[in-house]
Amino acid sequence: MSRIFLDEEKLSLEYVPPKLPYREKELEMLNVFFSSFIKEEKCISPKVLITGSSGTGKTSLCKLFGMNAEKEAKKHNIKINFIYLNCKHHRTLFSILKEIIEQLKIHSPTRGLSNEDLLDVIIDYIYDKNIRLILALDEIDYIIEEENSETIYFLTRIGEEKSRDTIVKISLICIFRNPEILRKLDESSRSSLQSNFIHLEEYNKEQLYGIIKYRASEAFYENVISEETIRFIAEISSERRDAKYAIEILWRAGKFAESENSKIILPEHVRKASASIYPTNRDNIMYLKNHEKIVLLALAKILKEKEEAYATSSGLYEFYKIVCEEYNIEPKSYTRFWERLQKLEDLGFIRIKVLSEGRKGRKTFISLPEIPASILEKELPKIIKFRKWI
């Protein structure tokens, strides 16, 4: 029996806690947007766009809202079904509609049906059962990449479909990591999505401390982790400003303590945990795909040349095309380029953050948190292959 973990599941990245520290305001915004949809007989079907960098709580915020919405609606004799889909796993409209049918447990064959036929199945079911649907699509960037604006336009209009002269109540929440991807949509799709907009800012060190302390109280036995150790984790994770990263360190530190039969989690366990998440990234560069190395080299070059801490995604893309030309490699589209950036961030090589610039809108900035640009600029050319990406 573990002397460290009271409930290890509370540190799972899939776990949705009953409260989200520092996201109360955004949760209330969702409640306001959906107030009539949840509580009233006559309502509109809102569409909401949620954006933010990795680890800012977008998915947890959406899921917690959905769980609460279903409970609140019951108090008003309204039945709401909240369906969450990650477009990383459902990259086509057909896949999304098919999964909705499965989650609603509609007993209807889907093979051979068109997208319009599938939508008719969903609409008829919602009408017959007198239910309302909140559809949450996470990482919708993938849909834009795989398909086109027509798909997004189709999705934003499903809440306006009629069945038997009655508007079927289907609402939509779209989650993006990079708001700049909206530029790839046509004007009608973009305007439809941007009406209700929630942007999640990155967490600061004190906020990360509060999140870590709260999750530790749920996951560990009392007195297993000290205030000092919690502060230490917040300090380590503050560079990334990523709550997922902080929680991952917290869980791994607990596992290291458990494996050593320690009664408490020590700072040394935290150091081991931090090192184990992204071990010796300089060595791991060898295992990157060729195109990922080129993007990383372009970032190193632009940061070193401009002597700045960050590069904008648009500026980096221009630099990346120059590096591609140097290596006789055809540059990828901006969407594919962005996908490589996300992969490099997930692996810990870079950091991506989105900042508001007032009337100018939002810009995406990329930095190198660990490996010096000078080292990358020296080492990467030795291992990049002169060939086209596959």
Residue pairs with C-beta under 8 A, 6 or more apart in sequence:
2 8
2 258
3 221
3 224
3 258
3 263
4 220
4 221
4 224
4 254
4 257
4 258
4 262
4 263
4 265
5 219
5 220
5 221
5 254
5 258
6 218
6 219
6 220
6 221
7 218
7 219
8 219
8 251
8 254
9 15
10 17
10 215
10 218
10 219
11 215
11 219
11 247
11 250
11 251
11 254
13 244
13 247
13 248
16 60
16 63
16 64
16 67
17 60
17 64
17 214
17 215
17 218
18 64
19 64
19 214
20 27
20 57
20 60
20 61
20 64
21 207
21 210
21 211
21 214
22 203
22 207
22 210
22 211
23 57
23 60
23 61
23 200
26 61
26 198
26 200
27 61
27 64
27 65
29 198
30 48
30 61
30 65
30 173
30 198
31 38
31 65
31 68
33 46
33 48
33 196
34 46
34 48
34 65
34 69
34 134
34 171
36 42
36 43
36 44
37 43
37 44
37 45
37 46
37 80
37 132
37 134
37 169
37 171
38 69
38 72
38 73
38 76
38 78
38 80
39 72
39 73
39 76
39 78
40 76
43 169
45 159
45 160
45 167
45 169
45 170
45 171
45 172
46 171
46 172
46 196
47 156
47 159
47 171
47 172
47 173
47 174
47 192
47 193
47 195
47 196
48 171
48 172
48 173
48 174
48 196
48 197
48 198
49 173
49 174
49 176
49 193
49 194
49 196
49 197
49 198
50 58
50 61
50 62
50 173
50 174
50 175
50 176
50 198
50 199
50 200
51 58
51 175
51 176
51 177
51 178
51 179
51 197
51 198
51 199
51 200
51 354
51 362
52 58
52 177
52 199
52 200
52 201
52 202
52 354
53 177
53 200
53 202
53 241
53 242
53 352
53 353
53 354
54 177
54 242
54 244
54 342
54 345
54 346
54 352
55 202
55 203
55 240
55 241
55 242
55 243
55 244
55 245
55 246
56 200
56 201
56 202
56 203
56 242
56 243
57 200
57 243
58 138
58 175
58 177
58 200
59 138
59 175
61 200
62 84
62 136
62 138
62 173
62 175
63 84
63 136
66 82
66 84
66 134
66 136
67 82
69 80
69 82
69 134
70 80
70 81
70 82
73 79
73 80
73 132
78 132
79 129
79 130
79 131
79 132
80 131
80 132
80 133
80 134
81 103
81 104
81 131
81 132
81 133
81 134
82 134
82 136
83 99
83 100
83 103
83 104
83 133
83 134
83 135
83 136
84 136
84 138
85 96
85 99
85 100
85 135
85 136
85 137
85 138
86 138
86 139
87 96
87 137
87 138
87 139
87 140
87 141
87 142
87 143
88 138
88 139
88 142
90 96
90 99
91 142
91 143
91 145
91 146
91 147
92 143
92 146
92 147
92 151
93 115
93 143
93 147
93 151
93 154
93 155
94 115
94 118
96 137
96 143
96 155
97 115
97 118
97 119
97 122
98 110
98 118
100 122
100 133
100 135
101 108
101 110
101 118
101 121
101 122
104 122
104 125
104 133
106 121
106 122
106 125
108 121
110 118
110 121
113 121
115 154
119 158
119 161
122 133
122 170
123 161
123 163
123 168
123 170
124 163
126 132
126 133
126 163
126 168
126 169
126 170
127 163
127 164
127 166
127 168
131 169
132 169
132 170
132 171
133 169
133 170
133 171
134 171
134 172
134 173
135 155
135 158
135 170
135 171
135 172
135 173
136 172
136 173
136 175
137 143
137 155
137 172
137 173
137 174
137 175
138 175
139 175
139 176
139 177
140 152
140 174
140 175
140 176
141 176
141 177
141 178
141 181
141 335
141 338
141 339
143 151
143 152
143 155
144 151
144 152
144 181
144 184
144 185
144 335
145 335
145 336
145 339
149 184
149 185
149 186
149 189
152 185
152 189
152 193
153 186
153 188
153 189
153 192
155 172
155 174
156 172
156 189
156 192
156 193
157 192
158 170
158 172
159 167
159 168
159 169
159 170
159 171
159 172
160 167
161 167
161 168
161 170
162 168
174 193
176 182
177 342
177 352
178 313
178 338
178 352
178 354
178 364
179 199
179 354
179 362
179 364
180 313
180 314
180 338
180 362
180 363
180 364
181 335
181 338
182 190
182 193
182 194
183 190
184 334
184 335
185 193
199 354
199 356
199 362
202 241
202 242
202 353
203 211
203 241
203 242
203 243
204 238
204 241
205 234
205 235
205 238
206 234
208 233
208 234
208 237
208 238
208 241
208 243
208 246
209 230
209 231
209 234
211 243
211 246
211 247
212 230
212 233
212 234
212 237
212 246
212 247
212 250
213 230
215 247
215 250
216 224
216 225
216 230
216 250
219 250
219 251
219 254
220 254
220 265
223 264
224 254
224 257
224 263
224 264
224 265
225 253
225 254
225 264
225 265
226 264
226 265
228 267
229 253
229 265
229 266
229 267
229 270
232 267
232 270
233 246
233 249
233 250
233 253
233 270
234 246
236 246
236 249
236 270
236 274
237 243
237 245
237 246
237 249
239 351
239 369
240 351
240 369
241 353
245 277
248 273
248 277
249 270
249 273
249 274
249 277
250 273
251 273
252 272
252 273
252 276
252 277
253 265
253 269
253 270
253 272
253 273
254 265
254 269
255 273
256 269
256 272
256 273
257 264
257 265
257 266
257 269
260 269
262 269
277 348
278 284
278 347
278 348
278 370
281 347
281 348
281 349
281 370
281 371
282 371
282 375
282 379
284 347
285 293
285 296
285 349
285 376
285 379
285 380
285 383
286 383
288 296
288 344
288 347
288 349
290 329
290 384
290 385
290 387
290 389
291 329
291 332
291 340
291 389
292 340
292 343
292 344
293 380
293 383
293 384
294 320
294 323
294 324
294 327
294 329
294 384
295 316
295 320
295 337
295 340
295 341
295 344
296 344
296 349
296 350
296 376
296 380
297 323
297 376
297 377
297 380
297 381
297 384
298 316
298 319
298 320
298 322
298 323
299 311
299 316
299 319
299 350
299 366
299 368
299 373
299 376
300 368
300 373
300 374
300 376
300 377
300 380
301 319
301 323
301 373
301 377
302 311
302 315
302 316
302 319
303 309
303 310
303 311
303 367
303 368
303 373
304 373
304 374
304 377
309 367
310 365
310 366
310 367
311 319
311 365
311 366
311 367
312 363
312 364
312 365
312 366
313 338
313 341
313 352
313 363
313 364
313 365
313 366
316 341
316 366
317 334
317 337
320 331
320 337
321 331
324 330
324 331
325 331
327 384
327 386
328 386
329 386
329 387
329 388
329 389
330 388
330 389
331 337
332 340
332 389
341 350
341 352
341 366
342 352
344 350
345 351
345 352
348 369
348 370
349 368
349 370
349 371
350 366
350 367
350 368
350 369
351 366
351 367
351 368
351 369
352 364
352 365
352 366
353 364
353 365
353 367
354 362
354 363
354 364
354 365
355 362
355 363
355 365
356 362
357 363
368 376
